[in-house]
Amino acid sequence: MNWGIFEGLLSGVNKYSTAFGRIWLSLVFIFRVLVYLVTAERVWSDDHKDFDCNTRQPGCSNVCFDEFFPVSHVRLWALQLILVTCPSLLVVMHVAYREAQEKKHREAAGEDGGRLYLDPGKKRGGLWWTYVCSLVFKASVDAAFLFVFHSFYPWYTLPPVVKCHADPCPNTVDCFIAKPSEKNIFTLFMVVTAVVCILLNLAELAYLVSKRCRECLAASRAQATPVGHHPDCVTWSHKQNDLLSEDLIYLGSDTHPPLLPDRPRDYVKQTIL
């Protein structure tokens, strides 16, 4: 598999991510994808070939190997990395959709016809929900795969010797796993990096939700301004906050807001004056 394609596609995610998201992306490619490509595939390349059982019964080694290794570590990690990195592509696609909509609007209305988005990459409205859902999905996928690994291989470790009594083995035989210590080291390394990625996703999710809550509280306080305040100042404060939000998609609203001009600050000044 050519993992360089994923790296090229996800390189643009940094522009729309927070500091936690940039750290997560660096951790995924340096400590997970790179380790997977350079070492993990080579360590598990001979797992079936070097799985020896102390019997000459035909088919016994294959049956015992399938019993203790129902799914290969390498294939599980490959599937995990694909599912974890794909949600970030949804954010890039959503931003590209916004940019295409902005371009179509400019072609239809002209340069003086206003703008749909002051910043298409700003996490507001639908893009905020897309980003949050991607964080929840990535954390859930990593947690699910950790559970699957623990179900197949308790405590994420492999014993050097396993006992097998499946048919067509004539009796209980001893089977020996190749390089169990090396495999355990890399397995624990991948598990630890997955846990760190989950914590980064949860931290970024908490940051985005808390930031949105603070913005909602600030907006509610601004609306509850006492009547004794100067109305022009209040109007200017409300309009400035609306314009600085840099997004025209309102949460929970089906109606489209009015279009803004190319220079909203000058427009507001002219309107107030």
Residue pairs with C-beta under 8 A, 6 or more apart in sequence:
1 78
3 33
3 37
3 81
6 33
6 82
6 85
7 29
7 33
9 89
9 92
10 25
10 29
10 85
10 88
10 89
10 92
12 92
13 21
13 25
13 88
13 91
13 92
14 21
14 22
14 25
15 121
16 91
16 92
16 95
16 121
16 123
16 131
17 24
17 25
18 204
18 207
18 208
20 200
20 201
20 203
20 204
20 207
21 200
21 204
23 200
24 197
24 200
24 201
24 204
25 88
27 193
27 196
27 197
27 200
28 81
28 84
28 85
28 197
31 189
31 193
32 81
32 190
32 193
32 194
32 197
33 81
35 186
35 189
35 190
35 193
36 74
36 77
36 78
36 81
36 190
39 186
40 73
40 74
40 77
40 186
40 190
41 74
43 179
43 182
43 183
43 186
44 72
44 73
44 74
44 183
46 178
47 69
47 72
47 177
47 178
47 183
48 65
48 69
49 178
50 178
50 179
51 61
51 64
51 65
51 69
51 175
51 176
51 177
51 178
52 61
52 175
52 176
53 60
53 61
53 64
53 164
53 169
53 173
53 174
53 175
53 176
54 173
54 174
54 175
55 61
55 169
55 170
55 173
57 168
57 169
57 170
58 168
59 168
60 164
60 166
60 168
60 169
60 170
60 173
61 175
63 164
63 166
63 167
63 168
63 169
64 162
64 164
64 166
64 169
64 173
64 175
65 175
67 164
67 166
68 162
68 164
68 175
68 177
70 152
71 152
73 149
73 183
73 187
76 145
76 148
76 149
77 190
79 145
80 141
80 142
80 145
80 194
83 141
84 138
84 141
84 142
84 197
87 133
87 134
87 137
87 138
88 134
88 138
90 130
90 134
91 127
91 130
91 131
91 134
94 126
94 127
94 130
95 120
95 121
95 127
98 116
98 117
98 120
98 121
98 127
99 120
101 116
101 117
102 115
102 116
102 117
102 120
105 113
105 114
105 115
105 116
105 259
106 113
106 115
109 259
111 262
112 261
112 262
113 259
114 258
114 259
114 260
114 261
114 262
115 259
115 260
115 261
115 262
116 248
116 259
117 246
117 247
117 248
118 243
118 246
118 247
118 248
118 260
118 264
119 246
119 247
121 127
122 246
122 247
123 131
123 208
124 245
124 246
124 247
124 249
125 247
125 248
125 249
125 250
125 251
126 249
127 247
127 249
128 208
128 212
128 251
131 208
132 205
132 208
132 209
135 201
135 202
135 204
135 205
135 208
136 201
136 205
138 197
138 201
139 197
139 198
139 201
139 202
139 205
142 194
142 195
142 197
142 198
142 201
143 198
145 194
146 191
146 194
146 195
149 156
149 187
149 191
150 156
153 187
156 184
156 187
156 188
156 191
157 184
157 187
157 188
158 177
158 180
158 183
158 184
158 187
159 177
159 180
160 176
160 177
160 180
161 174
161 175
161 176
161 177
162 174
162 175
162 177
163 172
163 173
163 174
163 175
164 172
164 173
164 174
164 175
165 171
165 172
165 173
177 183
215 245
218 241
219 241
222 234
222 237
222 238
222 241
223 238
225 234
225 237
232 272
235 272
236 268
236 272
239 268
239 271
239 272
240 268
243 260
243 264
243 265
243 268
248 256
248 257
248 259
248 260
249 257
250 257
260 267
261 267
